[in-house]
């Protein structure tokens, strides 16, 4: 569960930007909140703003942190840290460290983790936990200084420190060496969080294949049953879903294709999803016909991917971070999927949803509390500003958020200056 996340000097974010999932004193929509230990949190956060205002950059920062924690132990000596993307519109920032800080709950423990890094090395890395609600150091690492360990730390010290490269995170290296006192914090970045800052076609394809495999190999699992019911419930015309093993007997591979490549291809595309639609003779239903998933609409194919992702998050209680998840979906379906996180029946493990969108209709449906809605816009220096709706003066319960946002009263809407373009369009060519 996420408490807060902040980032500084990353892509268009020059100054510190913090996204908090702490519940404020607002009393509306109590079903959108939950209590975990001493923390009162919200179940979702939505981010609005014009194109290129920094929404995707903020979500990409989540992915960068996840990647560094889970993969940096494999970095080679002198390998550049690819996640280093500083703010480039100010010369003072170009070579300065990127800073990220995250506070989260995982396996009944609360943690605070902070890193500063440049292209070549980690400048600062600190991890704290909160036994008995008191912030307590696990370890602190600063450039050119020995690592400082807290009394709660249990595991290898000097041996791991000697193995640690400047471009690697100690948390990543310690987990690789099975340091038990840090494993719960490390596992949050895989078992506690799912980050999709973009869903390109190749990613959607691989996810579709993953869900086909799950449906085929365990047809009676909760995931399979719920996935089937979800797709059928959303007015897609589909009455059933099944995954079948592909029959390769009539498929001709190129004669020069190596056997190992052929085997990998067959394993990757081992299963196919079939959708089932009723067929009619006039007005009478006479049977069911199977369709290939590629025959379905773009929206239905998107629903297969986002539906699987959401069910995964709800089933495991993870934090889902995703950009423009409403892509190709009707607003009513988007609203339904959002409300899965706000409903105690469908979200008993208090999974959280963080997403960016341009779908203004969601602001008019009483989906969100004012402390769940965030805005991004750029200042005159090209730097992203992130602010919460509940912090804007004059916003009260009952304020039509969609109308106020559309009219620009919250900022975070595009300012289109078309005068130069119109003049150029009227200029005759020489």
N, C-alpha and C positions, 0 to 999 in steps of 0.2 A: 504494500500500500504506500502510495506516495503522499508525503506531507508537503514538500516544496522542492522546487528545482530552480537554480539560478545560473546564468551564464553571462560572461563578459568578454568583449573583444573577439567575437566569433561571427564571421560573415558580416551581415549588416548591423549586428548588435555591438555597438561601441562601448556603451556604459552598461552597468549591471542591470539585467532584466530578470525579475523573479516571478515565477508562476507558483502561486500558493493554492493548495487544496484544503487549507484550513477553513473550517466553517466560521463565518462571522456571526454577529448577534442577530442577524435577520431571522425572522420567524416563519417566512413563507416556505412552502413545499418541504416539509420536514422529511418526507420520504426520499428526498434527494440527498440526505445526509446520513451519517452513521457515526457511531462511537467505537473507537478501538483503543482500549486502555485509557490513557489520559487525553487522547487526541480526538477532537471532534472534526470530522472531515466531510468533504463533499464527494459525491460519486462520479461527477463528471465536470469537465471544463471545456468550454467551446471558445474558439478564438476567431474573431472577425477582423477584417482589414482589407485594404485594396491590394491589388497585385503588386508584388515586389516590396511589400511593407515589412517583411520579416517573419511572417507566420511560419512558412516552411523552414526558414533558418532556425527558428526556435525549436521546432520539432526535430530538425536534423541534428541539433546539439545533443538531444537525448540519444540519438543513434551513435554519434561520435563517442559519447561517454561509454555506452554499452560496448561498442567495438573495442575501445582501449582496454576496458576491464577484462573482457573475455579473450582478447587476441594478443595483447602487447607482450605477453610472456614468450611469444613465438617470433618477435621481431629480431632481426639479425643486427650485429654490430654496425653502427653508422647508418642504419636504415632510417630514412626520414619518417617522421610521424605524419602520416597522410591526413589525419584529422585536424591538423593545425591549419586553420583558415581564418587568419586575423582580419580585422576591419581594415580595409585598404584605402579609405577615403581620407585618412589623416596620417601624416608621416610619422606621428608619434606612436601609432598603434601597429605599424607594419611589422615590426620585429619584437613587439611586446608579447608576453605570455597570454594565452587563452586561459580563462578561469572558469571552472565549473564546480558547482556545489549541489549536493542532493541530500535530502533528509527523507528517510523512508522507514517503514516497518516491515519486518520479514521474520518469519518463524519466531514470533512473540518477542522479537528484539527490535529496538529502535536504534538507528544509525545516522550519523552525519559524516559524509564523505566529501572531501575537497581536493581538487587537483589544479595546478597551474602548469602549463607546458608550452614549449616552443617547438620549432620544427625538429630540433635535434635532441631535446632532452626534457625530462620531467623536472620542473623547478621546485615544486612543492606538492606533497601528498600527505594527507592526514585523514585518519579514520577514528571516530569516537563512537561509543555506544552509551546507553542510558540505563545501567542497572540501578534499580531503586530510584528512578527518575532523575538521577544525577549524571551530568555529562562526564564521561570518563574516557581518557585517552587509551586507544589500542596501539596506535603507532603514529609517529610523525617523521617525515623525511624531507629534508631540505638540501638544496644543492651544496655539495662540498662539505657536508656535515654527516657524522654518523647518525644512523637511524635511532630515534628515541622510542623506546617501547614502554607502554603502560603496564601496570601490575596485572591487568586482566589478560594480557597477551600470553598465549600458551603455544609454543612451537619453536621451530628453528629460527635463529637470529643471524649470527655471523655467517653461517654457511650460505643462507639465502642472500644475504647482503653482498657477499662476494660474487655470487652468480648473477646478481642484478645488473643489467645494463642501464646506462643513462636514459635510454628511450623506452624503458619498460616500467610498468606500474608495479609497485611492490605487492599490491593486493592481488594482481594477476599472477605474479611469480610465486607468492606464498600459497595461493590456491593450487597451483601446479605441483607444489611440494607438500600438499595435504596438511596445511596448517589449520587445525580444527577450529581454533578460536576465530578465524576469519572466513571460514567456508560459508556460514549463513549470509554474511554480507556479500560475498562474491556471488552466491547463487541467486541473489535477488535480480541480478542483471541478465539472468536466463530464465529462471523459474518464476520470477516475480514481475517480469516486465516483458511486453511485446511491443516492438517499435517498428512502424512502417511509415517513414517520412515521405515515401513515394511508392506507388504501386504500378511500376511499368509493366508492359505486356509480358516480359519474360518472367517477372516475379509472379504475376497472376497465373501464368501457365504452370509454373512449378508448384504453386499452392494448390491449383486445381488437381494436379497429379497426386499431391500429398493427400488431399481429401478423398480422392478416388481410391487410393490405397487403403485408407482407414475404413472407408465404407465397405470395401470388398473383403478385407481381412477380419473385420469384426462387425458383422451386420447387426448384432444384437446389443452393441454398446450404447450407452446413453448418448454419446456424440452422434452415432449413426441414426438413432431414432429421432433425436431432436433436429438434426440437420434435415432429415426427410420432411418432418412436420413443418419446419420453418419455411422451406422453399415452397411447399404445397399451400401454405397458409396465406401467401402474399400475392394472390391474384395473378399468378404467372401462367395459369392454365395447366400447370403440371399437377398430376394426381399421384405421382410416385417417382422415386429415384432409385436406381440400382447401379452398382458398379460391377463390371464383368471383366474377367481376364481376357486380354486380347488374343485372338487366334492368329498366330503367325504362319500357319501352314500354307496359306495362299499368298503370302507377302514375299515379293522378290527383292532381296537385298542386292546391291551392286556386287558383281562377282569379285571385285578386288577389295572389298571391305574386309579388314582383318577380323578374326573371330572374336577377339576381346572387345573391339569397338561394337560389334554386332550384339554381343551379350550385354554390354552397358546400355545400349539403346533399348533393347528389349526389356531390361529391368526398369529403366526410367519410365517407359511407356507401357508398363505391364498391365495396367488396368484402364478401363474407359468408363466414364460416367454416361449412363443412358437415362434420358428423361422419358416419362410415360404420359401420354395424352389420350383422352377418350376419343374414339372415332364414332361417327354417326351415319346412319342411313336415313336421310331426311331428318326428322326430329327425334329419332330413336337411337339411343346409344347402343352400339353393337359390339364394342370391344375396346381394347387398349392397343396403342401403337407406340413403339419405342423410337426415340429420336436421338441422334448424336448431339452432344452438348454444343458442337459448333453450329448446329442448325438453330439454336436458340438465339434470342435477341441479345444485343450488347448489354442491356440492363440485366437480363436474367443471368448472363455469364458473370457479370460483376457481382451479382447477388450471391452466386455460388462461392466466390472468394471472400467477400466481406462477411457473409453469413457464417462461413467456417471460422474465420478469424474471431468473430464476436463470440461464437459458441465456445471456442477454445478458451478465451479470456474468462467468460462467465463460469466455465467448468472448473477452472484452476484458481480463480480469484486473482488474476494478474492485472497489472496496469496496462491498458492498451493505449498506445500513442500512435495516431494515424492522421494522415493529411488527406483532406478532401474525400472522406470515405463515402460521401453521398454521390460520387461519380456515377452517372448514368442511372440513378435511382429516382423514382418519383418521390416528392417531398413527404407524402404520407407514409411510404415505406421507411424513409430516413427517420421520421418521427417515431415510428414503431421500434426501430432498432435502437435508437437513443433511449427510449423508455424501458428497454430491457434492462438497462443498468440501474434505473431508478426504482424498479419493482423488486420488492423483497422476495417474491416467489421465484422470479427468473434470475435474481442476483443474490443468492443467500450468502455468498462468500465475499460480498462487498468488493467486487472487481470495479476498477475505475476506468473511465474513458476520457481521453484528452484528444481533441481533434480540432482542426482548422476547417473552415467552410466559407463559402460565399452564399449559402442558402439562407436568405433573410427570413423565409417563411417560418423557420424554426424559432425565431424570436417572438412570433405572434401566437404560439400555441401553448403558452404557459408550461413549456418544457423545463425552463431553467430558473433558478433563483438568480438574483442580481449579482451574487458573489460567485456565480459559475460562469459568467460571461466576461470575456476579455477582448481587448482591442489592441491592434498594432497600427502604428503609422510612423512615417519618417519625419524627422525634424529637418531644418534648413541645411543641415550638414550631411544629410543622407544616412543618419543613424536611426535605428529602430527604437521606438518608444513602446513599452508594453504597460497597459493599465487596465484596471478592473472596473466594470460597470458600477459596482456598489461604492466605489471610491469617488464617483462623480457627484458633485453637489447638485441637489435638486431632483435626483432620481428617486422616486417613491414607488411603493407597491401600487400596481395598477398602471404605471406609466407604459404607454404603448411602445415597447422597445424597438419593434420593427420599424415603425413610422419615424421615430426619432432618429434611428440609425440611418434610414434611407434619406432623411432630410439633412444629414450631416451634423446633427446636434451633439453627437458623441465624437466627432472627428472620425478618423479611420475610414474615410470614404475617398475614392479617387477624385482628384481635382483635374478636370480635363480642360486644357487651354488649347482650343483648336484654331485660334485666330491666324497664326502663322501658316498653318496647314491650309486653311481656306483661301488665304491670300495667294499661296503658291499654286493652288489648284486653278486659280483664275488667271494666272500668268501665262501669256501665250509663249509658245516655244519660238526660239529665234529661227 
